[in-house]
């Protein structure tokens, strides 16, 4: 049985980080302030920031494909 990732939608008014902390979307490569990310994926020992839901979904689909191919 596949484990489900913990996903949250970050409200615009909620700031999870300061202005100087940046992140890079692993799918499209966009650099953004962490507080401006649209979706955040929390995994054990890893937090991944995305510029859009589309990039997050593509990332999750790639992860599932890698696991099933192995």
Secondary structure, DSSP 8 states (H G I E B T S, - for coil): -----EEEE--TT---S-TT-EEE-TTT--EEEGGG-SEEEEETTEEEEESSHHHHHHHHHHHHHHHHH-
